[in-house]
Amino acid sequence: MAATPKTDFPPVRACLFDMDGLLINTEDLYTVCHNILLAKYNAGPLDWTIKSQLQGRPAHESINLLLNYFNLPDVPRDEYTKKLHIIQEEQFRNAAPLPGVEKLLKNLENARGLNGRSIHVALATSSHKGHFDIKTAHLAELFSIFKQDRRLLGDDPRIPKGKGKPNPDIYLQALKAVNDTLEEGEEPVKPEECLVFEDGIPGVVAGRRAGMRVLWIPHPGLAVEYKGREGDILAGKGEKDGHVEGVVGDGWGEQLVSLEGFPHEKYGIMVE
C-alpha cells in the first residue's frame, strides 16, 4: 500500500553526489571495459540485469557478482581484476560530463539556501583514488567545487571496511565532512536537509538508509530494466537483505530523466 507522500521537507542545505554514471559517463565506460575482457573468456556481453547489481558497489564485490553471473567460477578474481585495471586505465581517460552536470555544479557554486548561506556540496563515490584520479585528471575544473576534505572515495579510511553502498556510511560520512567544515555559527546540517544525487540502485538505498532525500537519475538502460518497479527503488527496496528503509510513495525519493533543467527552487536552492 502506498504512503501519503511527505511534502513538508525543510529546504535543502547540502547536495551529496555520486560520480560514476551520475556526473560523468563512466558507467558506459565500465561496460566497454568489462565486455572487452569478458570476450577473452568467451563470455558477455554485460546486460542491465547484472549491471544494475554492480553499480555503486565496492570493486571486489562487483567482480565476484559478475563472474558468478557469467558462470566463471574458475577465473581467479585477482587475475580478472588486474586485466580489467589495464583496460580501465586506457578507457577512463575518455570520461566526460553527462548532460546538465556542468551547469548544475556551476549554479551550486553561487547558490544560496533560504537561510542566505551557501549550499554545501560533497562527493560520495565508490571509486578508489587511483581510478578517481584517472577519470578526473582532465576534468579538474568540473570537480573543483568539491573540496578535498569533502570528497569521500571508495578507499577513504573514513568509511569502515565492508561498509560501502548500499550501507549508509559513505553518505553519513559525507555529511560529517560538511558539518566539520561549516562556517562559525552555522547550525549543523541534518540528514533530512541533504539531497543525494544517485544513478545506481545501491546508492539510492544508501541515501535512504542515511535518512536523506534521494534523487534517482538512472541510465536509460537501467530505467528500462526496472520499469514498473520505480516506486520500490525510491522507497529503498532495491536490496534483498530484508532491510527496507521506506514505503512506496513516501516522498523521500524522486526520479529524474537527467540533470538538465534541474528545478533548484523546488528544493529551496536559490540560484543567483
N, C-alpha and C positions, 0 to 999 in steps of 0.2 A: 504494500500500500504506500502510495506516495505521500510525502510530508507536505505541510504548508510551508512554502519557501520563506526563509528569513529574509527580511528586507531592511531591517534597521541596523545595518552594519556601521561601525564607525568609519570615518574616512581612512583611506589607505595612507600609511606613513612610510612603508618600506616595500620595495619591489624586489623579489628574490628570483633570480633567473637560473634555469638550467642552461646548458650551452649547446650540446650536440643535437642537431635537428630542430632546435628552437631558435638559436641566434645564428648559427652557421649550418651549412649544408652537409655536415659530416655524417649524418645518418645515411645519406645516399652513398657517401664515400666508404663507409663501413661495409655496405652491401657489395660494392665493387671489389673491395679487398677480400672479403670472405669468398665471393664467387670465384675469384682468380685462384685462390688456394684450394677451395673445395673441389674444383675441377681436377686438380692434381691427384685427388683421392677418388676420382670418378663419382663425385657426389655433388649435391646442389641442384639448381641454384637456390639461394636463400629466398624464402617466401615470408609473407607477413604473419603466418600462423606462428612460426618460431621467432621471427624478428621482433614481434610485439613483446615477447617474453624476455628478450635480451636488452632492450632499451633501458638505459639508466642504471643497469646493474654493474657491480664490480667485474672487471675483465675476466678473472678466473671463474666466476660463476657463469658468466655468459658463454665462455668457451666450453665448459662442461655441459651446459644445456644444449648447445649447438651440436657437439659431437654425438651426444646421446640421441638427439633428434634425427640425425642422419645415419644412425646405426654404425658409428665409427668408434666402438669401444676400445679397439686395439691401437688407435692412434695416440701416441703419448701426448699428453696435454702440453708439456713443456716444448716439445718439438713443434706442435701446431702453433703455439704462441710465438715462438722465435721466428718462424717463417712468416707468420702474419705481420709481425712488427716490421720486418724488412719491407714488405709491400706497403704497409701503412705509412712508413717514413717518406715514401715517394708520393703516395696519393694524397695524404693530408695537407701537403703544401698547396693543394688546389682548393682549399676551404674558402668559401665565400659567404657573405651575409645573406640571409634569407629575406624575402620581401617584407618591407616595413620596419625591419630591425634598426637600420641606421637612423631613420627619422625618429623612432620611438626613443632610442637611447639619447639622441641629441636633445629631444624635448625634455627628457627626465633630468638632464644636466642642469637645466634652469627652472625646472618645475617647482611649485610650492604646494604645500598642503593647505587645508583650510585654517590651520593654525599659523600660517605665514612662514613656516620653516621649510627647509629643503626636504624633498622626497629622498629617502635613503635607498641605496641600491647595493645588492651583494650578488655574488656569483656562487652557485652551488652545483658543481659538475662532478660526475663520476670519473672524468678523465684525469689520469695521473699527470704529474707535472711535465714529464718528458713529452708526452703526446700533446698536452696543452700548449707547450712552447712551440712545437712544430706546427700545430693548427693555427696559431695566432701570431706568429712572429711577423707576418706580413700584414697583420690587422691590428697593429699596436694602437692606432688612433681609435678604432672602434671599441677596444677593450679598456681604454684609458679611464672610462667612467668608473671602473671597478678598482677601488683602492686595494693595494696589495694585501692588507690585513682583512679585507672583506671578500677575498677570493678563497672559497673552500673547494679544494681539489680532491680527487679520489684518494690520494695518498697523504692527505693532510693529517698530521698527528692529532688534530683536534677531534677527528672522527674516530670513535673506537673501532678497533679491528672487528670486521664482520658485521658492522652496523651501517652499511651502505643502503641506498634505496632498495626496497620500499620502506625501510625503517626511517623514522622521522629525524634521526640525529643530524644529518647534514643541514637540514633547514633550521633546526633548533640552534645549531652552532653558527649558522649564518646570521640568525637573529642576534645571538650573543655578540658576534663580531660587530654588528651595527650598534648595539647598546653599549659596548665597551668603548666606542669611539664617538659618542654623541657630544654635542656642544655642551658646555657647562650650563646647567639649569634646565636642560631639556629632559622631559619625562621619558623613561624607558618605553620603547615600542613593545606593544603586546602582540602575541601571536595573531589575534583577530584583526590587528591593524596591518597585517602583512598580506601581500598578494603574490602568490607563487605562480611563475610562468613555466609551463611544462609541455613537452610534446609526448613524453613516454608515460605509459601506464604505471610502472613502478614509482615514477616521480610524482604522479598525481596522488597515488596512495601515500607517499611520504609526506607530501604537503598537507593532506587531510589529517594524517595522524599527528602532525605537528600542531594541529588546531588552527590552521591558516586557511584563508580563501585561496582557491586554485583556479587558474585559467588553463584549460587544456587546448593546445593548438596542435592537433595530431597531423602527421604526414598524411597526404591524401590516401595512400595505400593502407595505412593503419585505420583511418576513418572508415574505409570500405569494409575492412576486416571486422570491425566492431559495430557496424551499422545495426541499430536496433537495441544496442546494449549501452548506449552512451550514458543513460541515467545511472546504471550500476557503476560505471567507471568514475563518474563525477562524484558519486557517493563514497568512493574509496573502496569499492568491492572488486578491484582488479586483481587481487591476490587470493590464492586458495589456501591460506593459512588459518582461516577461521576467524581472523581479526577484522572486523568491519567497523569503520570509523563513523560513517553517517548513514543516512537513509536517502532513497531516491527522491529528488526534488526538494532537498532541504535548503537549497540556495547557496551553499558554500562552494559549489563548483559550477563553472560555466565553460562552454566550448566556443572557440572561435575558429574560423577558417584560416586566418592568417593574422599577422600583427599589423597589416596595413590598415590605416584609418582607425587606430586604436582609440576608443572612447574615454579619454582621460577623465572628463568631468564626471562620468558615471561613478568613478571611484574616489571622487574628492581630490583629484590631482589637477591643479591649475597650471596650465602651460602659458608662459609669458610670450 
